[in-house]
Amino acid sequence: MKRILLFLFLLTSLFANAREELLPADKAFAFKAKVVNDKILLNWDIAKGYYLYKKKIKIVSDHSQRLGEAQFPAAKIKDDEFFGKVGIYRDNVLVSVPVLEGASKLIVVNVEFQGCADLGVCYPPITKSATLKVVSGNKSLIDSAFNVLSKTKSAMQSIVDKATPVSDEPLPADQAFSYSVSAIDANTLRASWKIHPEYYLYHDKFFIDVKGAEFGDVNFPKGEIKDDEFFGKIRVHTGEFSVDIPLTNIESSQVSFIAKFQGCWLGGICYPPVEKSTDITLPEVTAGNTINPVKTLPKSVPSVTSTNSEPLNETDKITALLQQDNILWVLASFFGFGLLLSLTPCVFPMIPILSGIIVGQKGGVSTKKALIMSIVFVLAMSVTYSMAGVLAGYFGENLQVLFQTPWVLMVFSAIFVALAFSMFGYYEIQLPSGLQSKITNISNKQEGGNLIGVAIMGFLSALIVGPCVAPPLAGALIYIGQTGDAVLGGLSLFVLSLGMGAPLLLVGAGISKLPKAGGWMDNVKYVFGILMLAVAIYLLDRIITPYVSLILWASLFTLSPIAMGVLNSLTSTTVAWQRMLKGIGLLIVIYGVLLWGLVARGGGDMLAPLSGYGTSVQAEKVHIAFEKIKSSDDLDRCACQSTE
């Protein structure tokens, strides 16, 4: 057992160090341009683990009539999961473009290119602009006669961003999007944003509200159109800007201004929605000193809806939920999250852990004591998560980046695999016998009997089921780290744990009525073990290539039903529901075989594994060219030509 755990730990450490974080585009594909002997040389230094597509390199110039055909070096052929068999470049590539006309003149060359990382992530198309001075007839090196002005922008972007080097680490939200609001007169508020050069805010993510007064229309600046990697073409704001909020029907001199906004970092990370609430004292305002307009509602900035916009992920949704004003609604929602999480596969081991503790008591236990032990178990688990929330509030780290890093996903996946093999019966996850005996001796000396031991097991169980609660836990911790509100975050996680532990209280109350363990329990454990493997593959999907992911899913869908006995023959004593389960298992095996067909073809859509085997009607359409004829002789001539 110790060797197996040591092997899993070393394997996790190996994979954790194997993958590095993605480099910014300028570092992954370092671009330079210069003029040598009447030729423009375009050079890329490509980082290890990255590659450029040959067909994606496009050279455009306002003086294209003076440039010859670009000369590309030989490319390596790669069976790419995105574009099929294509030519790629690694390490270094040099493209030569001859200058045909000899007059001295400045030439502006725009070079567009695109590349990917071996991790399975592709960068959006990148455009570089270089201004070069060409001197006619000079065959000597003139490296000092050019000036490269590098301006990176996304493909189809209508504006050129300022060439600002992207920093290695993202800033906290308050530094990336500096925000302030103040009263400029008795009836007007002014909200201002100062956005860091490497960051931008989404135009349609703004939301404002005023408590203690009503407000009229708010006119935001138009902003810029950006081809965003997350939402497609969308309007964004950069730099500094301010908006005025006209107030009406003011109730008192004290109002509360609420602003919500969301933005991203050019390094490829989007922040969760940010909410700011500011109390403002208006100068010389008396209640009801303005006319009463129609009741206004909280307003979002009007904008054209983008069909490419995607909903926020689960972590961002939960972070936004924490930012609501109604604390009771937040706590009730987290209790509901806990109830739902209690049905997930990796919470299942807590049931036999708790029932084993209760049943293992000498002389048996009453229903009352079993319920008390269950309450202690759940409370210890809840306190564990609350401590995590409070610590996050004090340290205030950028936890969103942490939960997106490959090594965290690998660690969670390894835990799921370890729990799955425990469900399969290869080993048991429990405390070492020496530590168990010490805990038992300490707890026996206490007035509460074994309650301390139960609390310790609840603490350890919270660590075991941690990967299951990744979205709610990450959402709460991200909010705590940004705002430092450890009270709300810790309380939310405490209520979340209570929801997860609510079914365990039923275990304690009805311990005497639980069915006895038998063969059916082993089958249930096997099913939950398979579900844990599925969750592990789901987590790895974000960091492995689609082809490797397809192999893992195909293996799971074919091997799991076979291991559960789907190929065993039926007998006359087999009941109807067992036959139904066998039929479902056979369907899963057939689907797994179809996935292996996709693997043999080099990849495809898992949801439509047979789509590639049919022929496209549109592809078989033949356009017939008609020819006008004037006589029967022309018809005979055409007929003769068609038979040749």
N, C-alpha and C positions, 0 to 999 in steps of 0.2 A: 504493500500500500504506500509506504513512504517513498519507494522508488518511483512509483507511478506519479505521485504528486510532485516529486522533484523533477521528473521528466517534463510534466506539463508546465511547471514554472520556467524551466530553462527554455522550452519551446516557445512559450509566450514572450520571454525576454528577447529571444532571437528574432522573432517576427516583429516585435515592437521596434527594434533598432533597424530592421531591414528597410523600412519605408521612411522616407523623409517627406517633409512637408513640400507642397508644390512651390516652385520658385515663381517670382513675378515674371511676366512675359519678357521684360527687358533683360533679365538675367538668364532666363532659359534660352533665349534666341538673341544674343548680342549682335547688333547690326552696325556695320560701318560702310561708308562709301567714299571713294576717292577717284582721281583721274590720273592715269599713268599711260604715257605714249598714245595720246588720242583715243584712249579707251576708258570707259567708266567701269570700275571694278566694284562689285557689290559683294560684300563678305559677311558671312554669318558664323559666329562662334557658338555652337550648340552645346548646351550642358549635357553631361552624361545622364542617360535615362530619358532623353527627349529627342524628337526628330521633327523635320520639316517635310511637308508635302511638296513634291516638285511641281505638280499641276496647279498648286495654290499660289505660286510665286508669279505675280503680275507686275509688269513695269510699264508705267504710263508717264508721259511727259508732254508738256505744252509745245515742245519743239521735237515731236516724235519724227518729223520728216528728216531731221538731222541725225537720227540714230539708226544704226543697223540692227539686224536680228540678234537677239540675246543668245549667247553661247553658254549652255548649261553643261556641267560635268555629268558623267554617267551616274545614274541613281540606282539604289538597291531596291529590289522588288519586295514588297511586304504585303501579306494577306491581312489587310487592315479590317478591324471589326466595324469601322464606320463607313469606309469607301471601297471595300473589296481589295483587289490587287492593284496597288498603286506604287509609284516610285517615291522613295523617301531619301532624305539626307540626314546623316548623323555627324557629330564631332565638328566638322568644318566644311563649308561649301563656298566656292568662289564663282560668281557669274560675271561674265565679261560682256559689255555692250559697246560696240564700236561707234565712234563719232564720225559721221560721213562728211560733214561740212567743216571747212577749216577756219572760219572766222572766229575771232575771240568773242565770246559771249557767255553770259551766265545761263545755265540750264537747270531748271527745277525738275527733279525726277521724283515721282511718287511710286514707292514700291510697296505692294501688298503681299502678305504671306500669312500662312497659318501652319501651326504645328500642334503636336500632342505630347503627352507624357506616357511613358510605359505603364504607369499606374492605371491607364484607361480613361484619363481626363484630357479633353481637347480644349485648347484655348480658342477664343473667338478670333476672327481675322484681324490682323494688325496692319496698320499703314504707317510707313515712315516716309518723311519728306526730306530730301537733301538738295541743297543749292550748291552747284558745282561750277567752277570757272574753267572753261576749256580754252587752251591756247593752241592755235593752228600750227601744225608743222613741227612742233617741239617734240622730239623723240626722247628727251631726257626725262628723268623722274621729276615730277612736279607735285609731289605730295603736299608741299607747303602752299600750293596755289588753290586749295579748295577749302570750303567752309561748310561743314555739315550741321544743319539745323534739324535735330531729331524731334519730330512731333508725333507722338503715338495717339492713335484714335481707333475706334472700332469700325468694322466694315459698315458701309452705307451711312456712316455718321455724317451729318451735314455741317458739323463744326469741327474745328481742330482744337483739341485740348492743349493746354500749356504743358510743355515737356517737363514734368515734375517727377523726379525719381520716387518710386513707391517705397516707403519704409518697410522694414522687415516685419514689424509687429503693428497690429491695429491699435489705435488710440482708444481710450475709454470714450463712451458716447458723449459725455459732457465736454470733452476736449475736442472731439471731432465735429460736434454740432453745438457751438456756443450759442446760448439762448438767453434773452433778457426781455422784460416787459416793464413798462412804466406808463404813468398817466401824463400826457402832454398838456391836457387842460381838464376842465371839469366834466367834459362829456366825451373824451376821446382817450383811448389807450393805444400805445404803439408797441408792437412786438417785433423784435429784431433777431435775426440769425446771422452768425458768422461761421461759415463752413470752411473747414480746413481744405487746403488745395487738393488733397488726395481723396476727398470725400464728396458726396452729393446727397441731396434729399429728394424724395419722390414728390411730385406736385400733387398727385391725387391721394396722398396719404396724410395730408394735413387735416386736422380736426380741431375746432375751437368751440369754447362755450364760456359763458359768463354767468356766475351766480351772484345774485343781488341786483341784477339789472338785465335789460334786454339790449340787443345790439342789431344794427343794420347790416347792410351788405359789406363784405370784406373783399377787397380787390388785391389778389396776389399778383406779382409779376408773372409774365408769360413763361419765363424759364427757357430751357433749351430742350430740343429733342435728342434723346440718346438711345442708341440701339443697345439696350441693357441685356446682359447675359441671363438675368433672372426673369424679367418681364417683357422682353422684346422691345419694340419701339415705344418709348414712354417719355413724358415730359419730366425734367428734373431741374433742380436749382443748385447752383454753385456760388461760391464767393459770399458776398454780404448783401442782405436785402432787409427791408422793413415793411410792415403793413400796419395801417391804421384801422382801429376798431371803433366805430361810432356807437356811443351808448345812448339808450333812451329808457324812459320809465325807471329811473334810478331809485332804488328803494332806500339806500343809505349811503353814507360816504365810504363804507367798507365793501369792496367787491372782491370776488375771487375769480381769477382768469385761469382757464384750463386750456392747454395746448397739447395736442398729440401729433407726432410726426415720426417718420421712419426714413432711414437712409442706408447707404452702403459705402464700403471702402473699395477703392480701385484694385486692391489686392485680392478681391474675390470673396469678401465676407459681407453679408447683410446683417445689420443690427435688428434686434426685435423692436417693435414699436415703443417709442419713448413718450411718457406722459409727464407734463410739468404743471403743477398747480401753484399759483402765486397769489397771495393776498395783497391788495393794493388799496391805499387810502386816497380817495379823490379829493382834490382841493375845492373847498367851499361849495359843497353840494348839499342841497336839501331834498328831502324825499318828495318825489312826484313833481319835480320842477320842469318836466318836459311833457310833451303830449304823449298820450297812450296809443301806441301803434298796435297793429295786430301781433299777437303773441308769437315770438320767434323761437325756433328750436335750435339746438346745437347744430352747427354747420360744418360740413366737409367742403373742401375746395372743389368747385365744379371743374370738371375736366372731361375730355373725350375718353370714353372707356376703351381700354385696349383689350382686344380679344386674346392677346397673348399673356395677359396677366394670370398668374397662378396664385392659389391660396397659400397662406402662410403654412409652414410645417407645424407638426403637433407641438413642438417645444415653443415656437413663437406664439401659437394660439394660447397656450397655458400661461405664458409670460404676460400676454395682453389681458388675460382674465385676472391675473393678480393686480393689474393696474386699475381695476374697476373701483368705484367709490364705495360700493355696498360690501362691507366686510362680511356680513352674514351670508350673502350670496357667494362670495369667494370661498368661505369655509364649507358651505353646503356643497359646492361644486367639487371641492377636493375630497370631501367625504364620499361623494358619488364616484370620483376617480378611484378611491380606495376599494369600494365595493366591486367595481369592474376589474381592477387589478387582482382581486382575490381569486378571480376565475382564470387567471393566466397560468401557463404551465409551471413556471418556476416558483410560484407560491404554493403549489401542491405539496412539496416536501415538508412544509411547516405543519401540515395536518398529522402525518405519522410521527413527526418529532414531538409535537405537543401530546398526542395521544399516548405515545410511548412513555413520556415522562409521567403522565397521570396513571397509566396502568401499571407502571413499574414501581409504584409506591408499595411499601411493605404493608400487608394486611388490608390492602384496598383503600379506597377513598370514597367519601360520601359525595353526593351530587353537589352539595354546597361547597366543599373544599375543592372539588374539581373545577367548579366555576371560578373560585377565587384564584386558583393557579392559572387558569386561562386568562383572567383579567391581568394578573401580574405579567404574564408572558407578553400580552398585547401592549401593555403600558411600557415595558422595557423596550420593545421594538419601536414604539412611538417616540420615546425619549431619544433613541439613537438618531432618528431622522431629524428631530428638532435640533439636536446638537450640531448636525451637519449644516442646517439652515443658519444657526447663529454664527458658526465659524465663518461661513461664506459672507455673512453680513459684516463681520469685522475685517476680513481680509480684502473683500471687494475685488477679487480677481475677475478677469474677463473669461468667465466660465463657458461662454458660448463657443469660443475658439477651442477650449479644451475638449468639449464634448463632440467636436467635429474632427478631432485629430485621429489619424489611423490607428495609433497604438491603443487609444482608449477603446475603439471599436473592436480591436483584436483581443484585448483583455476581456471585455464583456463576452465576446464570442467563445473564448477559451473557457470561461466560467460556465456558459451554457453547455458546451461539449462535456465538461467534467460532470455537471449535474445529470446530463443525459446518460452517460455511462454508469453513473451511480444508480439511475433508475433501471438500467438493464441488468443490474446485479453484479457488476464486475468488482465493486468495492462499496463500502459504506462511508459516508461523510459524517464523522463524529469527532468529538474532542479526544485527544490522547488519554489513555487510561489513567496516567499519573495525574493529569490536570483534573480529570473527572473525580478522582478520589479526594483531591484537595478541596475541590468545590463542595463535594458531599460532606466532608468533615466540617468545613466552615458553616455550611447551611444547617447541619444537624445541631450545632451549638446555639443557633438562634431560636428565639421564641416562635418565630413563624414557620418552623420546620424546614422544608425544602424550598421555600419561596425564593431565597437568594439564588439557588441553583437554577430555578425556573427563569428568574430575571436574566441571568447570564446567558441561558440558552436563547431567550428572546432577543438579547443584544446580538448574539452571533447569527441568529436567523435573519435579522434585518440586514446584515452584511451579505448573507447568501442571496437574498431576493433582490438586492440592489439593482442588478441589470434589468429586472422586470419593470421597474418604475422609472426607467431612464427619461421618458418625455416629461412627466410631471416633476420629477426630481430636478431635471435640468432646467425646466422653465422656472421653477421656484428659486433655484440657486442663482440663475442669471439675473432675475429681478432683484434678489437680495444684494448680489454683488454690485449692481448698478446704483441702487438707491441707498444701500446700507440699512434698509428697514428690516432688521433681524427679527423684530417682534412678529410682524405679519408673516414673514417667510417661515420662521420657526413654527408658528402656530398653524400655518397651512400644512406643513409637513406632518405635524403632530396629528391633525385631523385626518390627513391622508392615511396615516398608519392605522388610526382607529377604524377607518373604513375597511382597510385590508384585513384587520384582525377581527372584525365583527363576525364573520363565519366561524372563526376559531372559538368564539364564546359559545356557539351552538355545539361545537365539539365537546367542550367542557361540561355543558349542561346536559347533554345527551350521551355521555360516554358509555353509560350502561346499555344504551339502545343501539350502539353502532354495530353493524354486521361484522361477524368474525372474519379475520383474514383468511384468504384461500386463493384458489387459482384465479378467481375473478379479479382479485386485487393485483396480482402479478400482471395481468393483461392491461389493467388501467395504468399501472406504472410504465409498461412498455409504450403505451400510446402517448403518455406525457413525455417520455424520453424522446420519442420521435418528434413531437412538437418542439421540444427544446432544440433539437438539431435544426429544425426549420427556422427557428428564430435566430440561431447562430449564422446560418447562411444568409438570412435577410440582413443582418448587420454587416456581414462581409461584402454584400452586394455593392456597397458604396465605395469600396477601396480596391476591389479586384476587377479584372476585365470581364465583360459580358460573356465571353466564351468559357472562362473558368467557372463563372457562376452557373452557366447552363449545364456544365458537367456535374456540378454539385447537386443541382436540383434533379437532374435525370437520375443520378445515383440514389438520391433519397426516395424518389417516387417508385423506383423499381425494387430496391433492396428491402425497404421497410415492410411492404406488404408480404414479401416472401418470408422475411424473418418472423412475421406474425402468423405464418402458416396458411397463407391464402392458396397455396398449391397443394395442400393436403387434401386427400380424397374425402368425400362426404360419406356418412354412414346412414343407415335407416333410422337411427335414433337422433339424427341432427334435426333440431327444431327450426321453425321458419325464420326466426330472427337471426339465427346463426347463418342460414343460407343467404339472407339478405346482406349480412356483413361480408360474407365471402364474395358476393357479387360486386359490392362496392370496392373491395380490395382488388378484384380483377380489373375493374375499370381504372383504378389508380395505376396498376402495373402497365396496362395498355397505354395510358397517357405517358408514363415514364419511358416506354419503348419509343413512342413518337418523339419524345425529347431527345433520345439517343440518335434518332434520325436527323434531327437538327444539328446535333454535335457532328455527325458524319458529314453534313453539308457545309460545316464551317460556321454555323450560327443561324439565328432566325428569331421569329416572334414566338415566345412561349405560349401566348394566348391563342395563337393560330398556327399550330405546328404543321398543318397540312397545306397551308396557303402556298408554299413554294412549289408543290408538286403539280398543281394545275397550270394550264396555259392561259395566258391573258388574251381575251377576245380582242382587246384593243390593239395588241401587238400584232395580231394576224390580219388586220385590215390591209387590203391592197388597194392602192389608188390606181385606177385604170386611166390611161391616157387615150382620149378619143381623137380620131383624125377624120376630118371632113373629106368626103369623096364626091365626085361629080358624075361618075359614070360606072357602068358595070366593069369596064376594063380596070378602073382603079380598084374596085373590090377584088377582082381576080389577082391583081398585083399584091395587094395587102395580104390576101390569103396565102399566096406563095411565100411571102416573106415570113409569115408566122410559122410555116412548116419547116423552114430551113433550120 
